[in-house]
Structures are given as C-alpha cells and as structure tokens.
Amino acid sequence: MILTDDEELAKMAKHLTTQAKVPHPYEFVHDHIGYNYRLTNVNAALGCAQMESLDYLLALKRALAQQYNEFFKNSEFEFFTEPAYCKSNYWLNAIITKDKTQRDELLAFTNKNGVMTRPVWELMNRLPMFTNCQTDGLENSIWFADRVVNIPSSAIIPGYRK
C-alpha cells in the first residue's frame, strides 16, 4: 500500500506498480523498470480485514521484542532494537553475533534443537546470476551478513484469538 498526498508521486507509483507500460492501444512499450503489484479485490478485502487487528498485532510484536531484549541483555549477543528516533513494527527480530563463526555455530545449535533461526538474506552479489555485477565493496553489508541471525518473530499465540 502506498499513501501519499503528492499527486505526481502517486501517478509515478501507480505507473511503476502497473508494469510501467506506456498507454497505447496495442504496443507494449515500457519506459521504466516496472512491476505487477496490483491487488485483486479478494486480497484487498483480506488486507482491510487485517487492518482491524493491526494495533493488537503490533502490540504483540513489540511485547515479543521487549522479551527478547531482556533475554539477550546480559548475553554475548546483541538484540537488534529500534533507534531512538524510530518506531519499529518488529516484523522480524534479529540478533548480532561477534563474527561469522559464532553466527554459524548459533545457527547450527538452535536449528538442531528445534528453534528455527536463519541468517540474514544472502547478499545479491553473492548469488550466481549477480557475481559479475559491480559493487563498492559492500563493507557494511558484508559485516551484517556475516553476523546477523533472524530469530523466531511470530507474536501469534497458536489457538488464541483476540
């Protein structure tokens, strides 16, 4: 969903999210890289219904993040929290390890013991189809990729309904 009070920005967003196709009766010409991000009516209705529970779900997510923050406070791992000037939705909770070795040991241990953890997503330039793409070295990205572990983030209690 995109919300804006800028009419030109809204037009460009709609253009890009509807494949950036230049209007023409029969030719398919695209003037930008476009995407097909249109919602069906059914998906839009589901989204509207979920909005009714948004405040509740965000409160659950923030409560879970607070529990993680307390749990990791005196550990060798740093729980990733929101900066003072932001308000996170804590859609995804993560911890930062000291290095890649510790990250991999933690991933192996938690998954072996039934706790699904994952490394942060692989950097695009490390994927086979992008290995020859230019980068600036990606020092910060590599630092995070080698240290971040995504931890369970669902704040929904199975069988419980508000």
Secondary structure, DSSP 8 states (H G I E B T S, - for coil): ----S-HHHHHHHHHHHBTTB---SS---BSS---B----HHHHHHHHHHHTTHHHHHHHHHHHHHHHHHHHTTSSSEE----TT-----SSEEEE-SSHHHHHHHHHHHHHTT---EE----GGGSGGGTTS--S--HHHHHHHTTEEEE------TT---
